[in-house]
Amino acid sequence: MYAYLGAIWNCRFFWLSLVRMDLRSRYRGSMLGIFWSLLHPIAMTAILCVVFSCVFGQDLRTYAPLVFTGLTFWGFLGAALVQGCNCFFLGEPYIRQHPAPMAIYPLRTVLGAAFHSSIALGLAIIIGLLVGPDTQSNPSATRWHQLLALPSLLPTCLLILLFGWSLSILFGLLNVRFRDTRYLVEIGLQGLFYLTPIMYRIDALPFKDKHRLILLLQCNPLVPFLDLIRDPILLGHIPSWTSYALAATVVLVLGTAAMAALWIEERQLIFHL
């Protein structure tokens, strides 16, 4: 395990150069450049706010930051899954020529997605500070509390990065064996979007009997990651240890599964590309 991570670190200049190459090729010739990464969450936030702020009876001042932070996380998750499915095919020329740990190719994809999501996250922090904390959910919160809680995003970003890396490894390996995996992932993400509180709060749903839905959402492994992002930005307090523990457990389980899958498939992977 440690030797494998050491080999990944020794190749850091190689996979960092791949990430830079991906970013440059993506925005080459574009007038807006990296600001295109903000266009999708901003446009989706505007659309969802126009429609669902009335449905859920939410104030736009607090609802728009809620949706934008949720879409920031969702954009990273979608990129890690969909692009991660093709990470080994994208790295096939290097795999055939350069003997390096296979985990660097999913890492390449995840770091690119993390770069774009970090821009959106920075904008979400600015919006949260300008709007101020949601005093309806946390009456004692102030902007000073927000500033003190923001450093908690550092371990959160690390957990989310490891989460995305593990998913990219697993689905990248699965897509090598079963080429329809990417299309199934795209369909699954559409359904999962509505089962994840991206555009709504559970307590704001206009249903009298919400117990079954709450139970279903409590089983959603994405919810702790959303809490880790939203609590410091929107509520102005450090996330609970329960949220950290749940997110870390999800990362540990997926990371262990990803390392086991790599250990089994790494030597045979080249024969299936």
PyRosetta script that sets phi, psi and omega in degrees:
from pyrosetta import init, pose_from_sequence

init()
pose = pose_from_sequence("MYAYLGAIWNCRFFWLSLVRMDLRSRYRGSMLGIFWSLLHPIAMTAILCVVFSCVFGQDLRTYAPLVFTGLTFWGFLGAALVQGCNCFFLGEPYIRQHPAPMAIYPLRTVLGAAFHSSIALGLAIIIGLLVGPDTQSNPSATRWHQLLALPSLLPTCLLILLFGWSLSILFGLLNVRFRDTRYLVEIGLQGLFYLTPIMYRIDALPFKDKHRLILLLQCNPLVPFLDLIRDPILLGHIPSWTSYALAATVVLVLGTAAMAALWIEERQLIFHL")
pose.set_psi(1, -55.2)
pose.set_omega(1, -179.3)
pose.set_phi(2, -65.9)
pose.set_psi(2, -37.0)
pose.set_omega(2, 178.3)
pose.set_phi(3, -64.7)
pose.set_psi(3, -38.2)
pose.set_omega(3, -179.7)
pose.set_phi(4, -68.0)
pose.set_psi(4, -44.5)
pose.set_omega(4, 177.1)
pose.set_phi(5, -63.2)
pose.set_psi(5, -35.8)
pose.set_omega(5, 176.4)
pose.set_phi(6, -64.1)
pose.set_psi(6, -38.2)
pose.set_omega(6, 177.3)
pose.set_phi(7, -65.2)
pose.set_psi(7, -37.7)
pose.set_omega(7, 176.3)
pose.set_phi(8, -63.5)
pose.set_psi(8, -43.1)
pose.set_omega(8, 179.9)
pose.set_phi(9, -65.4)
pose.set_psi(9, -37.3)
pose.set_omega(9, 178.8)
pose.set_phi(10, -65.1)
pose.set_psi(10, -24.4)
pose.set_omega(10, 178.5)
pose.set_phi(11, -94.0)
pose.set_psi(11, 14.7)
pose.set_omega(11, -171.4)
pose.set_phi(12, -59.0)
pose.set_psi(12, -36.5)
pose.set_omega(12, -179.4)
pose.set_phi(13, -68.5)
pose.set_psi(13, -30.6)
pose.set_omega(13, 178.9)
pose.set_phi(14, -69.6)
pose.set_psi(14, -53.5)
pose.set_omega(14, -175.9)
pose.set_phi(15, -74.9)
pose.set_psi(15, -24.3)
pose.set_omega(15, 173.3)
pose.set_phi(16, -68.6)
pose.set_psi(16, -36.4)
pose.set_omega(16, 177.1)
pose.set_phi(17, -67.1)
pose.set_psi(17, -33.3)
pose.set_omega(17, 176.1)
pose.set_phi(18, -66.2)
pose.set_psi(18, -40.2)
pose.set_omega(18, 177.9)
pose.set_phi(19, -64.0)
pose.set_psi(19, -45.2)
pose.set_omega(19, 178.4)
pose.set_phi(20, -61.4)
pose.set_psi(20, -40.1)
pose.set_omega(20, 179.1)
pose.set_phi(21, -63.2)
pose.set_psi(21, -41.5)
pose.set_omega(21, 178.8)
pose.set_phi(22, -62.8)
pose.set_psi(22, -42.8)
pose.set_omega(22, -178.6)
pose.set_phi(23, -66.9)
pose.set_psi(23, -41.4)
pose.set_omega(23, -179.9)
pose.set_phi(24, -66.7)
pose.set_psi(24, -42.5)
pose.set_omega(24, -179.4)
pose.set_phi(25, -68.9)
pose.set_psi(25, -30.0)
pose.set_omega(25, -178.7)
pose.set_phi(26, -69.0)
pose.set_psi(26, -37.7)
pose.set_omega(26, -174.3)
pose.set_phi(27, -107.9)
pose.set_psi(27, 10.5)
pose.set_omega(27, 179.4)
pose.set_phi(28, -65.5)
pose.set_psi(28, 126.6)
pose.set_omega(28, 179.9)
pose.set_phi(29, 82.3)
pose.set_psi(29, 1.8)
pose.set_omega(29, -178.9)
pose.set_phi(30, -90.5)
pose.set_psi(30, 138.3)
pose.set_omega(30, 179.6)
pose.set_phi(31, -74.7)
pose.set_psi(31, -39.2)
pose.set_omega(31, -177.3)
pose.set_phi(32, -85.5)
pose.set_psi(32, -22.6)
pose.set_omega(32, 177.3)
pose.set_phi(33, 63.3)
pose.set_psi(33, -131.6)
pose.set_omega(33, -174.5)
pose.set_phi(34, -68.1)
pose.set_psi(34, -14.2)
pose.set_omega(34, 179.8)
pose.set_phi(35, -69.0)
pose.set_psi(35, -13.5)
pose.set_omega(35, 173.1)
pose.set_phi(36, -62.3)
pose.set_psi(36, -27.0)
pose.set_omega(36, 179.8)
pose.set_phi(37, -66.9)
pose.set_psi(37, -19.3)
pose.set_omega(37, 178.4)
pose.set_phi(38, -91.8)
pose.set_psi(38, -17.3)
pose.set_omega(38, -173.9)
pose.set_phi(39, -63.2)
pose.set_psi(39, -45.0)
pose.set_omega(39, -176.8)
pose.set_phi(40, -64.5)
pose.set_psi(40, -52.0)
pose.set_omega(40, 179.8)
pose.set_phi(41, -64.3)
pose.set_psi(41, -34.1)
pose.set_omega(41, 178.7)
pose.set_phi(42, -67.1)
pose.set_psi(42, -46.1)
pose.set_omega(42, -179.7)
pose.set_phi(43, -64.2)
pose.set_psi(43, -43.8)
pose.set_omega(43, 179.4)
pose.set_phi(44, -65.4)
pose.set_psi(44, -37.7)
pose.set_omega(44, 177.6)
pose.set_phi(45, -62.2)
pose.set_psi(45, -43.6)
pose.set_omega(45, 179.6)
pose.set_phi(46, -62.0)
pose.set_psi(46, -44.0)
pose.set_omega(46, -178.8)
pose.set_phi(47, -65.6)
pose.set_psi(47, -47.5)
pose.set_omega(47, -178.4)
pose.set_phi(48, -65.9)
pose.set_psi(48, -35.4)
pose.set_omega(48, 179.3)
pose.set_phi(49, -67.1)
pose.set_psi(49, -40.0)
pose.set_omega(49, 179.9)
pose.set_phi(50, -62.3)
pose.set_psi(50, -40.2)
pose.set_omega(50, -174.7)
pose.set_phi(51, -85.3)
pose.set_psi(51, -53.8)
pose.set_omega(51, -166.1)
pose.set_phi(52, -91.8)
pose.set_psi(52, -13.5)
pose.set_omega(52, 175.4)
pose.set_phi(53, -65.4)
pose.set_psi(53, -33.1)
pose.set_omega(53, 176.8)
pose.set_phi(54, -76.2)
pose.set_psi(54, -39.1)
pose.set_omega(54, -178.9)
pose.set_phi(55, -62.5)
pose.set_psi(55, -44.4)
pose.set_omega(55, -177.6)
pose.set_phi(56, -91.4)
pose.set_psi(56, -2.4)
pose.set_omega(56, 179.3)
pose.set_phi(57, 64.0)
pose.set_psi(57, 41.5)
pose.set_omega(57, -175.8)
pose.set_phi(58, -102.4)
pose.set_psi(58, 147.2)
pose.set_omega(58, 173.4)
pose.set_phi(59, -76.4)
pose.set_psi(59, 130.2)
pose.set_omega(59, -178.0)
pose.set_phi(60, -58.6)
pose.set_psi(60, -30.3)
pose.set_omega(60, -177.8)
pose.set_phi(61, -62.1)
pose.set_psi(61, -33.9)
pose.set_omega(61, 178.2)
pose.set_phi(62, -102.4)
pose.set_psi(62, -24.7)
pose.set_omega(62, -176.6)
pose.set_phi(63, -76.4)
pose.set_psi(63, -40.1)
pose.set_omega(63, -178.3)
pose.set_phi(64, -60.9)
pose.set_psi(64, -46.8)
pose.set_omega(64, 175.8)
pose.set_phi(65, -62.0)
pose.set_psi(65, -34.2)
pose.set_omega(65, 177.8)
pose.set_phi(66, -60.9)
pose.set_psi(66, -47.5)
pose.set_omega(66, -178.5)
pose.set_phi(67, -68.0)
pose.set_psi(67, -42.5)
pose.set_omega(67, -176.1)
pose.set_phi(68, -64.9)
pose.set_psi(68, -42.2)
pose.set_omega(68, 177.9)
pose.set_phi(69, -65.1)
pose.set_psi(69, -38.5)
pose.set_omega(69, 177.7)
pose.set_phi(70, -64.2)
pose.set_psi(70, -41.8)
pose.set_omega(70, 179.4)
pose.set_phi(71, -69.7)
pose.set_psi(71, -28.0)
pose.set_omega(71, 176.1)
pose.set_phi(72, -62.5)
pose.set_psi(72, -47.1)
pose.set_omega(72, 177.3)
pose.set_phi(73, -66.7)
pose.set_psi(73, -41.2)
pose.set_omega(73, -177.1)
pose.set_phi(74, -65.7)
pose.set_psi(74, -35.9)
pose.set_omega(74, 177.7)
pose.set_phi(75, -62.1)
pose.set_psi(75, -41.7)
pose.set_omega(75, 177.3)
pose.set_phi(76, -65.3)
pose.set_psi(76, -44.7)
pose.set_omega(76, -179.3)
pose.set_phi(77, -61.3)
pose.set_psi(77, -45.8)
pose.set_omega(77, -179.7)
pose.set_phi(78, -62.1)
pose.set_psi(78, -41.6)
pose.set_omega(78, 179.3)
pose.set_phi(79, -67.0)
pose.set_psi(79, -41.3)
pose.set_omega(79, -179.6)
pose.set_phi(80, -63.4)
pose.set_psi(80, -35.8)
pose.set_omega(80, -178.7)
pose.set_phi(81, -80.6)
pose.set_psi(81, -54.5)
pose.set_omega(81, -173.3)
pose.set_phi(82, -69.5)
pose.set_psi(82, -50.0)
pose.set_omega(82, 178.9)
pose.set_phi(83, -71.3)
pose.set_psi(83, -29.6)
pose.set_omega(83, 177.6)
pose.set_phi(84, -64.2)
pose.set_psi(84, -27.4)
pose.set_omega(84, 178.0)
pose.set_phi(85, -61.6)
pose.set_psi(85, -29.9)
pose.set_omega(85, -176.9)
pose.set_phi(86, -103.2)
pose.set_psi(86, 8.7)
pose.set_omega(86, -171.8)
pose.set_phi(87, -62.5)
pose.set_psi(87, -37.8)
pose.set_omega(87, -179.0)
pose.set_phi(88, -77.2)
pose.set_psi(88, -32.8)
pose.set_omega(88, 174.1)
pose.set_phi(89, -67.4)
pose.set_psi(89, -38.1)
pose.set_omega(89, 178.2)
pose.set_phi(90, -66.0)
pose.set_psi(90, -33.8)
pose.set_omega(90, -179.7)
pose.set_phi(91, -94.1)
pose.set_psi(91, 10.1)
pose.set_omega(91, -176.3)
pose.set_phi(92, -56.2)
pose.set_psi(92, -43.2)
pose.set_omega(92, 179.5)
pose.set_phi(93, -59.7)
pose.set_psi(93, -36.0)
pose.set_omega(93, -179.7)
pose.set_phi(94, -77.5)
pose.set_psi(94, -34.7)
pose.set_omega(94, 179.5)
pose.set_phi(95, -62.3)
pose.set_psi(95, -37.7)
pose.set_omega(95, -177.9)
pose.set_phi(96, -75.8)
pose.set_psi(96, -19.4)
pose.set_omega(96, -174.7)
pose.set_phi(97, -111.3)
pose.set_psi(97, -27.0)
pose.set_omega(97, -170.6)
pose.set_phi(98, -125.5)
pose.set_psi(98, 115.2)
pose.set_omega(98, 179.5)
pose.set_phi(99, -76.0)
pose.set_psi(99, 94.1)
pose.set_omega(99, -178.8)
pose.set_phi(100, -130.7)
pose.set_psi(100, 160.3)
pose.set_omega(100, 177.1)
pose.set_phi(101, -57.8)
pose.set_psi(101, 133.6)
pose.set_omega(101, -177.2)
pose.set_phi(102, -64.5)
pose.set_psi(102, -22.4)
pose.set_omega(102, -177.3)
pose.set_phi(103, -67.1)
pose.set_psi(103, -15.0)
pose.set_omega(103, -178.5)
pose.set_phi(104, -71.6)
pose.set_psi(104, -23.5)
pose.set_omega(104, -177.7)
pose.set_phi(105, -76.9)
pose.set_psi(105, -41.3)
pose.set_omega(105, 168.0)
pose.set_phi(106, -64.1)
pose.set_psi(106, -35.9)
pose.set_omega(106, 178.5)
pose.set_phi(107, -62.4)
pose.set_psi(107, -38.2)
pose.set_omega(107, 176.7)
pose.set_phi(108, -57.5)
pose.set_psi(108, -45.9)
pose.set_omega(108, -180.0)
pose.set_phi(109, -65.4)
pose.set_psi(109, -43.9)
pose.set_omega(109, -176.1)
pose.set_phi(110, -68.3)
pose.set_psi(110, -38.9)
pose.set_omega(110, 179.1)
pose.set_phi(111, -65.7)
pose.set_psi(111, -37.2)
pose.set_omega(111, 175.0)
pose.set_phi(112, -63.2)
pose.set_psi(112, -43.7)
pose.set_omega(112, 177.4)
pose.set_phi(113, -65.5)
pose.set_psi(113, -37.6)
pose.set_omega(113, 179.6)
pose.set_phi(114, -65.7)
pose.set_psi(114, -35.0)
pose.set_omega(114, 178.3)
pose.set_phi(115, -60.9)
pose.set_psi(115, -46.9)
pose.set_omega(115, -179.0)
pose.set_phi(116, -69.2)
pose.set_psi(116, -38.9)
pose.set_omega(116, -180.0)
pose.set_phi(117, -68.5)
pose.set_psi(117, -30.6)
pose.set_omega(117, 179.1)
pose.set_phi(118, -66.1)
pose.set_psi(118, -32.7)
pose.set_omega(118, 176.4)
pose.set_phi(119, -65.7)
pose.set_psi(119, -45.6)
pose.set_omega(119, 178.3)
pose.set_phi(120, -65.1)
pose.set_psi(120, -36.7)
pose.set_omega(120, 178.9)
pose.set_phi(121, -66.0)
pose.set_psi(121, -38.8)
pose.set_omega(121, 176.6)
pose.set_phi(122, -61.2)
pose.set_psi(122, -41.6)
pose.set_omega(122, 176.7)
pose.set_phi(123, -66.1)
pose.set_psi(123, -37.9)
pose.set_omega(123, 178.0)
pose.set_phi(124, -62.3)
pose.set_psi(124, -39.0)
pose.set_omega(124, 178.2)
pose.set_phi(125, -64.6)
pose.set_psi(125, -43.2)
pose.set_omega(125, 179.2)
pose.set_phi(126, -62.4)
pose.set_psi(126, -44.9)
pose.set_omega(126, 178.9)
pose.set_phi(127, -62.2)
pose.set_psi(127, -42.6)
pose.set_omega(127, 179.3)
pose.set_phi(128, -61.9)
pose.set_psi(128, -39.2)
pose.set_omega(128, 179.4)
pose.set_phi(129, -71.2)
pose.set_psi(129, -36.2)
pose.set_omega(129, 179.2)
pose.set_phi(130, -69.8)
pose.set_psi(130, -41.7)
pose.set_omega(130, -179.2)
pose.set_phi(131, -75.2)
pose.set_psi(131, -34.9)
pose.set_omega(131, -176.0)
pose.set_phi(132, 92.3)
pose.set_psi(132, 165.3)
pose.set_omega(132, -178.5)
pose.set_phi(133, -68.0)
pose.set_psi(133, 154.9)
pose.set_omega(133, 177.4)
pose.set_phi(134, -76.2)
pose.set_psi(134, 96.5)
pose.set_omega(134, -176.5)
pose.set_phi(135, -72.5)
pose.set_psi(135, -16.3)
pose.set_omega(135, 176.4)
pose.set_phi(136, -69.8)
pose.set_psi(136, -38.5)
pose.set_omega(136, 178.3)
pose.set_phi(137, -86.1)
pose.set_psi(137, -28.8)
pose.set_omega(137, -179.2)
pose.set_phi(138, -139.1)
pose.set_psi(138, 83.7)
pose.set_omega(138, -172.2)
pose.set_phi(139, -59.6)
pose.set_psi(139, -27.9)
pose.set_omega(139, -175.4)
pose.set_phi(140, -87.6)
pose.set_psi(140, -1.6)
pose.set_omega(140, -174.6)
pose.set_phi(141, -77.0)
pose.set_psi(141, 145.2)
pose.set_omega(141, 174.5)
pose.set_phi(142, -133.4)
pose.set_psi(142, 173.6)
pose.set_omega(142, 176.9)
pose.set_phi(143, -63.1)
pose.set_psi(143, -30.7)
pose.set_omega(143, 177.0)
pose.set_phi(144, -63.8)
pose.set_psi(144, -39.0)
pose.set_omega(144, 176.1)
pose.set_phi(145, -64.9)
pose.set_psi(145, -36.9)
pose.set_omega(145, 177.0)
pose.set_phi(146, -61.0)
pose.set_psi(146, -46.3)
pose.set_omega(146, -179.0)
pose.set_phi(147, -62.4)
pose.set_psi(147, -39.0)
pose.set_omega(147, 179.9)
pose.set_phi(148, -70.5)
pose.set_psi(148, -27.8)
pose.set_omega(148, -177.3)
pose.set_phi(149, -86.1)
pose.set_psi(149, -18.5)
pose.set_omega(149, -175.2)
pose.set_phi(150, -60.4)
pose.set_psi(150, -36.6)
pose.set_omega(150, 177.9)
pose.set_phi(151, -58.5)
pose.set_psi(151, -19.6)
pose.set_omega(151, 177.7)
pose.set_phi(152, -67.4)
pose.set_psi(152, -11.9)
pose.set_omega(152, 177.2)
pose.set_phi(153, -72.0)
pose.set_psi(153, -19.0)
pose.set_omega(153, -179.5)
pose.set_phi(154, -64.6)
pose.set_psi(154, -53.7)
pose.set_omega(154, 175.3)
pose.set_phi(155, -65.2)
pose.set_psi(155, -28.6)
pose.set_omega(155, 177.0)
pose.set_phi(156, -63.0)
pose.set_psi(156, -45.7)
pose.set_omega(156, 179.8)
pose.set_phi(157, -62.9)
pose.set_psi(157, -37.3)
pose.set_omega(157, 178.1)
pose.set_phi(158, -64.7)
pose.set_psi(158, -44.5)
pose.set_omega(158, 178.2)
pose.set_phi(159, -62.1)
pose.set_psi(159, -42.6)
pose.set_omega(159, -179.3)
pose.set_phi(160, -67.2)
pose.set_psi(160, -37.5)
pose.set_omega(160, 177.2)
pose.set_phi(161, -62.8)
pose.set_psi(161, -45.7)
pose.set_omega(161, 177.8)
pose.set_phi(162, -64.9)
pose.set_psi(162, -36.4)
pose.set_omega(162, 176.9)
pose.set_phi(163, -60.9)
pose.set_psi(163, -49.3)
pose.set_omega(163, 179.7)
pose.set_phi(164, -65.7)
pose.set_psi(164, -38.0)
pose.set_omega(164, 179.0)
pose.set_phi(165, -63.0)
pose.set_psi(165, -44.0)
pose.set_omega(165, 179.2)
pose.set_phi(166, -63.1)
pose.set_psi(166, -42.7)
pose.set_omega(166, 178.8)
pose.set_phi(167, -64.1)
pose.set_psi(167, -41.5)
pose.set_omega(167, -179.8)
pose.set_phi(168, -63.8)
pose.set_psi(168, -39.0)
pose.set_omega(168, 177.5)
pose.set_phi(169, -63.4)
pose.set_psi(169, -49.7)
pose.set_omega(169, -175.6)
pose.set_phi(170, -63.6)
pose.set_psi(170, -47.9)
pose.set_omega(170, -176.8)
pose.set_phi(171, -77.9)
pose.set_psi(171, -26.4)
pose.set_omega(171, 173.6)
pose.set_phi(172, -65.3)
pose.set_psi(172, -44.5)
pose.set_omega(172, 177.1)
pose.set_phi(173, -65.3)
pose.set_psi(173, -40.2)
pose.set_omega(173, -180.0)
pose.set_phi(174, -65.4)
pose.set_psi(174, -36.9)
pose.set_omega(174, -179.3)
pose.set_phi(175, -70.7)
pose.set_psi(175, -27.5)
pose.set_omega(175, 175.5)
pose.set_phi(176, -65.1)
pose.set_psi(176, -38.9)
pose.set_omega(176, -180.0)
pose.set_phi(177, -80.7)
pose.set_psi(177, -41.0)
pose.set_omega(177, -177.1)
pose.set_phi(178, -125.8)
pose.set_psi(178, 103.6)
pose.set_omega(178, -169.9)
pose.set_phi(179, -70.0)
pose.set_psi(179, -10.5)
pose.set_omega(179, 178.4)
pose.set_phi(180, -87.9)
pose.set_psi(180, 1.9)
pose.set_omega(180, -175.6)
pose.set_phi(181, -59.1)
pose.set_psi(181, -41.9)
pose.set_omega(181, -177.5)
pose.set_phi(182, -60.0)
pose.set_psi(182, -42.2)
pose.set_omega(182, -178.6)
pose.set_phi(183, -68.8)
pose.set_psi(183, -36.5)
pose.set_omega(183, 176.0)
pose.set_phi(184, -66.8)
pose.set_psi(184, -36.8)
pose.set_omega(184, 178.0)
pose.set_phi(185, -64.1)
pose.set_psi(185, -42.8)
pose.set_omega(185, -179.8)
pose.set_phi(186, -62.1)
pose.set_psi(186, -40.3)
pose.set_omega(186, 177.1)
pose.set_phi(187, -67.3)
pose.set_psi(187, -44.0)
pose.set_omega(187, -179.7)
pose.set_phi(188, -63.1)
pose.set_psi(188, -36.0)
pose.set_omega(188, 179.2)
pose.set_phi(189, -64.8)
pose.set_psi(189, -34.6)
pose.set_omega(189, 178.7)
pose.set_phi(190, -63.2)
pose.set_psi(190, -41.9)
pose.set_omega(190, 177.9)
pose.set_phi(191, -72.8)
pose.set_psi(191, -39.1)
pose.set_omega(191, -178.7)
pose.set_phi(192, -65.5)
pose.set_psi(192, -28.0)
pose.set_omega(192, 179.8)
pose.set_phi(193, -57.6)
pose.set_psi(193, -41.3)
pose.set_omega(193, -177.6)
pose.set_phi(194, -82.2)
pose.set_psi(194, -15.8)
pose.set_omega(194, 176.0)
pose.set_phi(195, -92.7)
pose.set_psi(195, 4.1)
pose.set_omega(195, 178.3)
pose.set_phi(196, -118.7)
pose.set_psi(196, 133.4)
pose.set_omega(196, -176.9)
pose.set_phi(197, -73.0)
pose.set_psi(197, 66.1)
pose.set_omega(197, 176.5)
pose.set_phi(198, -79.6)
pose.set_psi(198, -45.8)
pose.set_omega(198, -172.5)
pose.set_phi(199, -112.9)
pose.set_psi(199, 16.1)
pose.set_omega(199, 179.1)
pose.set_phi(200, -154.5)
pose.set_psi(200, 157.7)
pose.set_omega(200, 168.4)
pose.set_phi(201, -99.6)
pose.set_psi(201, 145.2)
pose.set_omega(201, -179.4)
pose.set_phi(202, -63.3)
pose.set_psi(202, -41.0)
pose.set_omega(202, -176.7)
pose.set_phi(203, -73.3)
pose.set_psi(203, -9.4)
pose.set_omega(203, -179.5)
pose.set_phi(204, -100.1)
pose.set_psi(204, -1.4)
pose.set_omega(204, -179.2)
pose.set_phi(205, -67.9)
pose.set_psi(205, 134.1)
pose.set_omega(205, -175.9)
pose.set_phi(206, -82.3)
pose.set_psi(206, 51.7)
pose.set_omega(206, 178.4)
pose.set_phi(207, -123.3)
pose.set_psi(207, 141.6)
pose.set_omega(207, 178.7)
pose.set_phi(208, -74.5)
pose.set_psi(208, -43.2)
pose.set_omega(208, -179.1)
pose.set_phi(209, -104.7)
pose.set_psi(209, 100.0)
pose.set_omega(209, -177.2)
pose.set_phi(210, -110.1)
pose.set_psi(210, 7.7)
pose.set_omega(210, -173.1)
pose.set_phi(211, -64.8)
pose.set_psi(211, -42.8)
pose.set_omega(211, -179.8)
pose.set_phi(212, -65.8)
pose.set_psi(212, -41.1)
pose.set_omega(212, 179.5)
pose.set_phi(213, -65.9)
pose.set_psi(213, -41.6)
pose.set_omega(213, 178.3)
pose.set_phi(214, -62.1)
pose.set_psi(214, -41.3)
pose.set_omega(214, 178.1)
pose.set_phi(215, -63.0)
pose.set_psi(215, -40.5)
pose.set_omega(215, 178.5)
pose.set_phi(216, -64.4)
pose.set_psi(216, -42.2)
pose.set_omega(216, -179.2)
pose.set_phi(217, -70.1)
pose.set_psi(217, -30.6)
pose.set_omega(217, 177.1)
pose.set_phi(218, -66.2)
pose.set_psi(218, -23.5)
pose.set_omega(218, 177.0)
pose.set_phi(219, -87.3)
pose.set_psi(219, -5.2)
pose.set_omega(219, 180.0)
pose.set_phi(220, -78.2)
pose.set_psi(220, 117.3)
pose.set_omega(220, -177.2)
pose.set_phi(221, -70.7)
pose.set_psi(221, -8.2)
pose.set_omega(221, 179.9)
pose.set_phi(222, -84.6)
pose.set_psi(222, -20.8)
pose.set_omega(222, -175.3)
pose.set_phi(223, -60.4)
pose.set_psi(223, -44.0)
pose.set_omega(223, 178.9)
pose.set_phi(224, -59.0)
pose.set_psi(224, -35.5)
pose.set_omega(224, 179.6)
pose.set_phi(225, -67.7)
pose.set_psi(225, -38.0)
pose.set_omega(225, 176.1)
pose.set_phi(226, -64.5)
pose.set_psi(226, -41.2)
pose.set_omega(226, 178.1)
pose.set_phi(227, -62.5)
pose.set_psi(227, -39.0)
pose.set_omega(227, -179.2)
pose.set_phi(228, -65.2)
pose.set_psi(228, -31.0)
pose.set_omega(228, 178.6)
pose.set_phi(229, -82.4)
pose.set_psi(229, -43.8)
pose.set_omega(229, -171.0)
pose.set_phi(230, -78.4)
pose.set_psi(230, -34.4)
pose.set_omega(230, -174.8)
pose.set_phi(231, -58.3)
pose.set_psi(231, -49.6)
pose.set_omega(231, 179.4)
pose.set_phi(232, -72.4)
pose.set_psi(232, -33.6)
pose.set_omega(232, -175.5)
pose.set_phi(233, -79.8)
pose.set_psi(233, -45.0)
pose.set_omega(233, -173.1)
pose.set_phi(234, -96.7)
pose.set_psi(234, -35.9)
pose.set_omega(234, -175.0)
pose.set_phi(235, -101.5)
pose.set_psi(235, -17.2)
pose.set_omega(235, 176.6)
pose.set_phi(236, 75.5)
pose.set_psi(236, 30.2)
pose.set_omega(236, 174.9)
pose.set_phi(237, -141.4)
pose.set_psi(237, 156.9)
pose.set_omega(237, 179.6)
pose.set_phi(238, -69.9)
pose.set_psi(238, 135.9)
pose.set_omega(238, -179.6)
pose.set_phi(239, -58.7)
pose.set_psi(239, 155.3)
pose.set_omega(239, -179.1)
pose.set_phi(240, -71.5)
pose.set_psi(240, 158.1)
pose.set_omega(240, 176.8)
pose.set_phi(241, -64.7)
pose.set_psi(241, -26.4)
pose.set_omega(241, 177.7)
pose.set_phi(242, -63.6)
pose.set_psi(242, -42.9)
pose.set_omega(242, 178.7)
pose.set_phi(243, -64.0)
pose.set_psi(243, -42.5)
pose.set_omega(243, 178.0)
pose.set_phi(244, -63.6)
pose.set_psi(244, -42.9)
pose.set_omega(244, -177.9)
pose.set_phi(245, -65.0)
pose.set_psi(245, -42.3)
pose.set_omega(245, 179.8)
pose.set_phi(246, -65.5)
pose.set_psi(246, -44.6)
pose.set_omega(246, 179.3)
pose.set_phi(247, -64.2)
pose.set_psi(247, -42.3)
pose.set_omega(247, 178.9)
pose.set_phi(248, -64.3)
pose.set_psi(248, -36.2)
pose.set_omega(248, 177.9)
pose.set_phi(249, -64.8)
pose.set_psi(249, -43.2)
pose.set_omega(249, 177.8)
pose.set_phi(250, -61.3)
pose.set_psi(250, -44.3)
pose.set_omega(250, 179.8)
pose.set_phi(251, -63.9)
pose.set_psi(251, -41.6)
pose.set_omega(251, -179.2)
pose.set_phi(252, -63.9)
pose.set_psi(252, -43.8)
pose.set_omega(252, -179.8)
pose.set_phi(253, -65.0)
pose.set_psi(253, -47.9)
pose.set_omega(253, -178.9)
pose.set_phi(254, -67.8)
pose.set_psi(254, -38.8)
pose.set_omega(254, 179.1)
pose.set_phi(255, -63.9)
pose.set_psi(255, -41.2)
pose.set_omega(255, 177.3)
pose.set_phi(256, -64.1)
pose.set_psi(256, -42.4)
pose.set_omega(256, 178.2)
pose.set_phi(257, -64.8)
pose.set_psi(257, -38.9)
pose.set_omega(257, -179.7)
pose.set_phi(258, -66.1)
pose.set_psi(258, -43.2)
pose.set_omega(258, 179.5)
pose.set_phi(259, -66.0)
pose.set_psi(259, -38.8)
pose.set_omega(259, 178.2)
pose.set_phi(260, -65.3)
pose.set_psi(260, -42.3)
pose.set_omega(260, 179.6)
pose.set_phi(261, -65.2)
pose.set_psi(261, -39.9)
pose.set_omega(261, 177.2)
pose.set_phi(262, -63.8)
pose.set_psi(262, -41.9)
pose.set_omega(262, -179.3)
pose.set_phi(263, -62.0)
pose.set_psi(263, -34.5)
pose.set_omega(263, -179.9)
pose.set_phi(264, -79.0)
pose.set_psi(264, -41.7)
pose.set_omega(264, -168.5)
pose.set_phi(265, -98.3)
pose.set_psi(265, -15.6)
pose.set_omega(265, -168.4)
pose.set_phi(266, -58.8)
pose.set_psi(266, -44.4)
pose.set_omega(266, -177.0)
pose.set_phi(267, -72.8)
pose.set_psi(267, -24.8)
pose.set_omega(267, -178.3)
pose.set_phi(268, -96.7)
pose.set_psi(268, -7.3)
pose.set_omega(268, -171.8)
pose.set_phi(269, -60.3)
pose.set_psi(269, -41.2)
pose.set_omega(269, -175.4)
pose.set_phi(270, -61.1)
pose.set_psi(270, -26.7)
pose.set_omega(270, -177.8)
pose.set_phi(271, -79.0)
pose.set_psi(271, -10.9)
pose.set_omega(271, -177.5)
pose.set_phi(272, -109.7)
pose.set_psi(272, -2.9)
pose.set_omega(272, 179.6)
pose.set_phi(273, -79.9)
pose.dump_pdb("model.pdb")
